[in-house]
Amino acid sequence: MIQLIDLDSLEKTCQLAEKIASQVDIGDVIALSGELGAGKTYFTQCFCKHLGVSEYVSSPSYILLNEYMGKFPIAHFDLYRLDSLDEVLETGLPDFIEQRITVIEWYEIARDLLPKNTIFLDFELTETKRLVKLSTSRNLMI
């Protein structure tokens, strides 16, 4: 399934996060890409909120991983600073995937490690719009 979604407001970004959050379970992966400022972290904040996370959700740009607890345990990775698949493996990403819901910003370097049913969200900013391409092998209700 591939959908192109116009996120013309922050509210629509949160609505998308809520719809996806209502359909996930342990072992699911949300993979996010897009330039700086495209909406990856904001989406993650809304996603975590809808899964009952009450603490502040921030991008783990320098520490690589933040963990949160809500309805499920959530691992939030930011792989922007990593240069190789070996570095990704050193983070323990495959083990986290099995035991939590995992959100990965800048997922591209880890693509070969991601499960078949990963939900990919590729954010794009144009001069007039914020778009996201959602692709997954799952049948999501969006």
N, C-alpha and C positions, 0 to 999 in steps of 0.2 A: 504494500500500500504506500503510495506517495501522494502527499497533499501539499499544495502551496497555500499558506495561510497569511492573510494580511493582518498584521498586528498594529493597527492604527492608533492604539492607545495602550497605556499601561494596564488598564482594566482588562483589555483583551488578552494581554500576556498572562495576567493572573487567571483569567478564565480558562485559558489553554492549560496552564499548570494544574489547575484544579481538576479538569477533565482527565488529564493523564494520571494525576495522583490517585484518583478514585479507581483506577484500573491496574494498579501495580501491587506487587507482592515481593517477598524476600527472593533474591536472585535476579531481580529485574535491573536492567541498566538503562540509564538515560544518558545519551552521548550528545554533547553540545559543541558546536563550532560556530565561528563567526568572529569578525574583527573586534578589537577592543571597543567597548561601548555598545555592542550590538544587542545586548539584552540577556546574555547567558546567566550572569549572576542574579539579575532581577528575577528571571524565570525560576532559578533555583530557590530563591528566597520565598517566592509564592508557593512553589511545589512543596517545600518543607513545611511552610505554614499550614497548608491543607492536609499535611500528614501529622499535624499536632505538635510540631516543633515550636517551643515557645521562646527559645533563646535567639539571639541575633545570628543570622546566617551571613557569612562573609566569604569571599573568594579566598581559597587557600593558596594564593599565588606563590608565596615564599616558603610555606611549610608543606606544600603539596597535598595535604589531607586535613580535612575537618570531619569530625564525627558528631552526629546529632542523634537524639532519641526522641521519637514521637510515637506514632502508632507502630512503627517499625524502626529498627536501627538503620541509620542512613550514613553512608560514606560519601563525602564530597571531595573529589580529586580535581586538581588543576595541574595539567601536564605541560603547560606552556613552556616551562624552563627546561624540560627534559630533551635530550638529544638522541636517545637510542632506546630500542626495545629492552635492552638489558637494564637500563635505568628504570624503566617502567616496572619490570619484573622485581627489581629491588624494593619497590614500594609495597609489594605484597598484593597488588591489585587483584590477581585471580582469586586469592583467598577471601578478600573482601566481597567480591561479587557473589560468592556462594552463600554468604552469611548475612547480607544486608541488601537494601536497595542502594544502588550505586549511581551517583551522578558524576559525570566526567566532563569537565571543561577542557577544550583543546584535545579531543579524543584521538585525533588522526594518527598519532604515533603508536597508539595501542590498538588500532583497528583489528589486527589479527588475533587479539586476545578476547575480543568481545563475543558474547553469545549470539547465536543466530537471531534471537527474538529481541535484540537491542532496539530501543526507540531512539532514532537519530533525529536531532533537531539542528538544522543548519540555518543560523540567523544571518540575514543580509540587510544592510542599510543602503538605501538608495537616496537620491536627493529629496525624494518626496515620501518615501515609505519605509517601514520596517516590515520585512517579510521573514517567514520561517518555512523552510522545506522540511516537512515531517516525513520520514520514511521508516518503515518497519515491516517485518513479515507478519506481525500481529494484526488482528482485526480490532482496532481501537474505535471507540465511539467518540468522535470529535465533532 
